[in-house]
């Protein structure tokens, strides 16, 4: 029996479709995303990336009443998030965080890396501007030199964090879920960026699900909710001494990692504890935060 060219093409397409994996998010077979083979192109198109944060402090993609509400100082320099927390992202996080589908870890970690690269690009631009301001000052000061030899090296301009610190969960939550999502995301980000991870914090008490609480209740809950991990105090001090030897005199750059930023109360409470722990070791710090989503 002869097979026409069209029949042969259809058979080949059918074979390819059958052998393709199902999308992690929608469960359908389709063309794999360029971002990750775990999802299809259609699901990739639904990702609400935050490419240019509207609020430079908390990384929100829309107008931010939280950061403009008061003038209180914050222990973090800024937060950056990969995506806006909409209904699609809520379902993705729900599948991972509450239904235990840990296949989402590489995908969410890859997305979190996007937030880190945005932060890095912003800091690199700041360093370039600072270098050129310094060059401009010296050009004026040394007017007898016709051409000031200012050529900053790539390494001098490249910003990189020194440490990732995941937000800890309570013992009861760890037993309930079987994992700490912030710890897994930090480990995945570390694998991609080669930035070390240290669990510097512990949770002092269980605060319940924050998603059901208002801003005031969240802020109250987070007071004294975290403390330095005393078992790592000596190891952290030794690590600080090792890492500062080859570095110029500057604060240690630390990033707090979590899955979602809502009011920022959790991040700020963690940052306060990390800053205190670092100061106890006689070092200064610049603390940032990265979260997968911004609500």
C-alpha positions in Angstrom: 0.0 0.0 0.0 1.4 3.4 -1.0 1.5 6.2 1.5 1.1 9.7 0.2 3.4 12.5 1.2 0.6 14.2 3.2 -0.1 10.9 5.1 3.6 10.5 5.9 3.8 14.1 7.2 0.7 13.6 9.4 2.1 10.4 10.8 5.4 12.1 11.6 3.7 15.0 13.3 1.5 12.6 15.2 4.6 10.7 16.4 6.3 13.9 17.5 3.2 15.1 19.4 2.7 11.8 21.1 6.4 11.7 22.3 6.3 15.3 23.6 5.9 15.7 27.4 2.9 17.3 29.0 3.1 20.9 30.2 3.7 21.1 34.0 1.2 24.0 34.3 -1.7 23.1 32.0 -1.2 19.4 31.5 -1.5 19.6 27.7 0.9 18.5 25.1 2.4 21.4 23.1 5.5 23.1 21.9 8.0 23.5 24.7 8.7 26.9 26.0 12.1 28.5 25.3 12.2 29.6 29.0 11.9 26.0 30.3 10.9 22.6 28.7 8.7 22.1 31.8 6.0 24.3 30.3 4.5 25.0 26.9 4.6 28.2 24.9 1.0 29.1 25.7 1.7 29.0 29.5 4.9 30.9 29.1 2.9 33.7 27.4 0.8 34.0 30.5 3.7 34.8 32.8 3.3 38.4 34.1 6.9 39.4 34.2 8.0 42.5 36.2 10.6 43.9 33.8 10.6 47.5 35.0 9.5 47.9 38.7 7.4 51.0 39.2 8.3 51.2 42.9 12.1 51.2 43.2 11.9 50.2 46.9 9.7 47.2 47.0 9.7 46.2 43.3 6.0 46.5 42.8 4.8 46.8 39.2 1.9 49.2 40.0 1.5 52.2 42.3 2.7 51.3 45.8 0.8 52.7 48.8 2.9 50.7 51.2 6.2 52.5 50.5 4.6 55.9 50.3 2.5 55.4 53.5 5.3 56.5 55.9 8.8 57.7 56.1 10.1 54.9 58.3 13.5 53.4 57.5 13.7 49.9 56.1 16.4 47.4 56.8 16.5 46.3 53.1 17.9 48.4 50.3 15.2 47.2 47.9 13.2 44.2 46.8 12.9 42.7 43.3 10.4 40.1 42.2 10.2 38.1 39.1 6.4 38.2 38.5 3.2 39.9 39.5 1.1 37.6 41.7 -2.1 37.1 39.6 -4.5 34.2 39.4 -2.2 32.1 37.1 0.8 32.6 39.3 -1.4 31.8 42.4 -2.3 28.4 40.8 1.4 27.7 40.0 2.5 28.5 43.6 -0.5 26.5 45.0 0.5 23.4 43.0 4.0 23.7 44.4 3.7 25.1 47.9 0.4 23.6 49.1 0.0 20.4 46.9 3.7 19.5 47.1 4.6 19.4 43.4 8.3 19.9 43.7 8.7 19.7 39.9 8.1 23.4 40.0 11.3 24.2 41.8 13.6 24.4 38.7 11.1 26.5 36.9 10.4 29.0 39.8 14.2 29.1 40.5 14.8 30.0 36.9 12.2 32.8 37.1 13.7 34.0 40.4 17.0 34.3 38.6 15.4 36.9 36.3 14.7 39.0 39.3 18.3 38.7 40.4 19.5 39.7 37.0 17.3 42.8 37.1 18.7 43.8 40.5 22.3 43.1 39.2 21.7 45.2 36.1 20.4 48.1 38.2 23.4 48.0 40.6 25.9 47.7 37.7 24.4 50.9 36.1 24.7 52.6 39.5 28.4 51.7 39.6 29.0 52.9 36.1 27.4 56.3 36.9 29.5 56.5 40.1 32.7 55.8 38.3 32.0 58.4 35.6 31.1 61.0 38.3 34.5 60.2 39.9 36.2 60.5 36.6 34.5 63.8 35.9 35.7 65.2 39.3 39.3 64.1 38.7 39.3 65.6 35.2 38.4 69.0 36.6 40.9 68.6 39.5 43.7 67.6 37.1 43.1 70.1 34.4 46.7 69.9 33.2 46.1 66.4 31.9 44.5 66.5 28.5 43.0 63.0 28.5 42.2 61.4 31.8 42.9 57.6 31.5 39.6 56.3 32.9 38.8 52.8 31.7 37.0 50.9 34.5 37.5 47.1 34.2 34.6 44.8 33.8 35.3 43.2 37.2 35.3 46.6 38.9 31.8 47.4 37.4 30.2 43.9 37.9 28.0 43.8 41.0 27.3 40.5 42.7 25.7 39.4 45.9 27.8 37.6 48.5 25.2 35.5 50.3 21.6 34.2 50.0 19.6 33.7 53.2 16.2 31.9 52.9 13.3 32.9 55.0 12.8 30.0 57.5 9.5 28.3 58.2 8.2 27.0 61.6 8.6 23.3 62.5 4.9 22.7 62.2 4.8 24.2 58.7 7.9 22.1 57.7 6.2 18.9 58.9 3.0 19.9 57.1 4.6 20.6 53.7 7.8 18.5 54.0 10.0 21.3 52.7 10.8 25.0 53.0 9.9 26.6 49.7 12.2 29.6 50.3 15.1 27.2 51.1 14.5 25.3 47.9 14.3 28.5 45.8 17.5 29.8 47.3 19.3 26.6 46.6 18.1 26.7 43.0 19.2 30.3 42.6 22.5 29.5 44.2 23.1 26.7 41.7 22.5 29.1 38.9 24.5 32.1 40.2 27.2 30.4 42.3 26.2 32.6 45.3 26.4 30.6 48.6 23.4 29.9 50.8 23.4 30.0 54.6 20.3 29.4 56.7 21.2 32.1 59.2 17.7 32.4 60.7 15.3 30.3 62.7 11.6 30.9 63.2 10.9 31.5 66.9 7.1 30.8 66.7 4.4 29.8 64.3 2.4 32.8 62.9 -0.2 31.0 60.9 -1.0 31.6 57.3 -0.3 35.2 56.4 -2.4 35.2 53.3 -5.6 35.5 55.4 -4.4 38.5 57.4 -4.5 42.2 56.9 -1.4 44.5 56.8 -1.6 45.5 60.5 -2.0 41.9 61.7 0.9 40.8 59.5 3.2 43.5 60.9 2.3 42.6 64.5 2.8 38.9 63.8 6.3 39.3 62.4 7.7 41.2 65.4 10.3 38.9 67.0 9.2 36.0 64.7 12.8 35.4 63.6 16.1 35.0 65.4 19.7 34.3 64.5 20.6 30.6 64.1 23.0 30.3 67.1 24.4 27.1 65.7 25.8 29.0 62.7 27.1 32.1 64.6 30.7 30.9 64.7 30.6 29.4 61.2 29.2 32.7 59.9 31.9 34.7 61.6 34.6 32.5 60.0 32.9 32.8 56.6 32.8 36.6 56.9 36.5 36.7 57.6 37.3 34.5 54.6 35.2 36.3 52.1 36.3 39.8 53.1 40.0 39.1 52.6 39.9 39.4 48.8 37.2 42.1 48.7 37.6 45.9 48.8 36.3 47.6 52.0 32.5 47.5 51.5 29.5 46.0 53.3 28.6 42.4 52.8 25.8 42.1 50.2 23.1 39.8 51.5 19.9 38.7 49.8 16.9 37.5 51.7 15.0 34.9 49.5 11.3 34.1 49.8 8.5 33.0 47.5 6.1 36.0 47.7 6.3 39.6 48.9 3.0 41.0 50.2 3.5 43.7 52.8 7.2 43.1 53.2 6.8 42.4 57.0 8.4 39.0 56.8 11.3 40.3 54.7 11.9 43.2 57.0 11.8 41.1 60.1 14.4 38.7 58.6 16.6 41.5 57.5 16.7 43.0 61.0 17.8 39.7 62.4 20.5 39.2 59.7 21.8 42.7 60.1 22.0 42.2 63.9 23.8 38.9 63.5 26.3 40.5 61.0 26.9 43.5 63.3 27.6 41.1 66.2 30.4 39.7 64.1 31.7 43.3 63.7 30.8 43.5 60.0 28.5 45.9 58.1 25.9 44.7 55.6 23.7 45.8 52.7 20.6 43.7 52.7 18.3 43.1 49.7 15.5 40.8 49.0 14.4 38.6 46.1 11.0 37.0 45.8 9.5 35.0 43.1 6.2 37.0 43.1 5.0 40.5 44.2 1.4 40.8 45.2 
